Amino acid sequence: MTSAEPQSEGANVPTGDQHTPQEPAPERVQALSIPPDTGPTRDHAAVWLDDQGTVWADLPTVPAGDDVLPLVWTEDAPISREALQQRCRLTRIAVCRTQSLATFGIQPAEGAAPYASVWLAQGTGWEEVWADYPTADPHARQIRSLVWAPEEAESRSDLADTRGLVFTRIGWSN
């Protein structure tokens, strides 16, 4: 597994669907966007991709710290990517390990791709992070929203020190 490799400043950041069902998803973890250093408002939390393929989001604390939680698929039923695109703008911001998104008893289907695209959904006044929900059928194009995992928050700097994780900011969510 390779580490995240963000595109250079000013690069053509991909938007929308970047691969058709006939084309395989990239076979490595990678960041695909370079968001601004600060969120659009105080209500936005930074979204991170570590070099092992896990997606994380800042957890606001008082006093402010660098606590993060992994993001995982929500229990809500998956929807088609096309249905979500009719409600908002989708921008592919990263490729992560599919297994890192599993929780709540939600597992990828047997034979599903090992990597999933991570998407920023932007509507009027809101932004959410979603990820492909791979199935054995590459034409299904299912997607699920991501939520904080039900576990203890950890300091991003401690994770870097103790586990050697390298984090790349890939977006902002509110």
N, C-alpha and C positions, 0 to 999 in steps of 0.2 A: 504494500500500500504506500503510495507516495503522499507527501505532505501537500497541504493546500497551496495552490499557486494562483494568487489573484492576478487579474489582468492589470496591465500598466495603466496609469492615469490617462484619461482621454481615450482609452480603447473603446471599441464598439461593443458596448455591453449588450449581451443578447436579451431579447424580449420575446415573449410568447413562446410557442412551441419550438424547440430547437432540434428535435429529432423526430422523425416519423416512426410509426411502429415497425417499419421494415429496417430501420437503422438502429443498431444497438446503442444504448446509453453509454456515455464515456466509462471506461473501465478503470476509473480511479476517482478518488475523492478530490474535489476541486472547488474553490470559490470562483464565482463568475461575476461578481460585482464589487465595486469599490464605493461604499456609501460614504457620506460626509462624516466627519469626526464627531459631530454632535447631532442628536435627534432633532426632528422638526419642532417638537414641543417637549415639555417636561414629562408628559405622559407616555413618551416613547421609550421602549427598552431596546438596547442593542441586541442583535442576534449574531451569534458566533458559530463558526465551523472549526472544530479542532482537527489536527492532522491525522487523527485516527478515524475520522468520518462521522463524528457525532455532532448534532446541531444543539446549541445551547442558547439560552436567553437570560439577560440580566434579570435579577429579582430585586426590585426596589426595596431598600431597607432604610431604617432610621437609626443611627446616622447612616449616611450614604456609604456604601462599601462596594466591593466587586463580586458580590455573591451571584452565582449563576445556577440554573437548573437545566438538565437536558430537556429538549423538546421531544415529544412523542405523539403518535397518532391519537386523536380524540376517539371516544367511544361512538360518536355519531357515525351513521352509515356513510360510506364513501359515496361521492357523486362523480359524475363525468366531468372531466376537465372542461369540455365544451360548455356544459351548463354553468360552471363557475365563470368562464370567460364571458358569458352573456350578461353577468351581473357586475363585472369589474375588469380591471386590467391586470393581467398576470405577467410577471417578469421572473424568469428563471434566475435564481441567485446563487445556486450551489448544486453540487452532487454529493450525496452522503451515502453511508452504508445503510442499506435497507434495514438490517437487523437492529441498528441503533434506535429506530423509531418504534419498535415493538414494545407494547405494555398493555395493561388492562386485559390481558388475554388475547390481544389482537396481534396475530402473527402474519407475516407475508405468506402467500400461498406457496405450496410446495412447487418448486421449479421456477419461482419468481426471480427476477433479476436481482443480483446482489447489491446494486446501486440504485438510488432513487433521486430524481430531480427534486429540488426544494424551490418553492415558488413564493414570491411576495405578491399577495392579492391586494390591490389598491382600489378602494371605492371612494366615494365622496365622504371625507372626514374620517376614514378608517383605513388601517393597514393590518393584514394578518399574514401569518406564515402557514403555508400548506406544503404537503409533500405527496408525490405520487404514491399510490397504493398498488404496488405491482401484483399482478395475478399471473397465473400460468398462461393466460391469453394476452399476448402482447398488444392486441388491438383494443382491449377494454378501456385503457386510458382513464382509470379511476384515480381519484385524489381525495385526501382527507386533511382536515385542518390539524394543526399541531398545538399542543398545550404543554404547560409545565408538567414534568413527571412528578408523581406523588412520592417524593423522597426529600431528604434533607438537602438544603442548598449548601454549596461549597464555594469557597473563595476561588476565583479564577486564578489569582496569583499563587495560591496554595496548590491548585491542580497543576499549574505549570512547574512549580518547584518539586512536588512530590511524585507526580506521574510523568513529568517531562512533556506535557501536552503543549502544543503551540496553537494559539487561537488566532483566527482571522475574522474580523468583523465583516459580515456579509449583508447586513441590513438593519432596519429599525422596524419595530412593530408596536402597535398600541392596543 
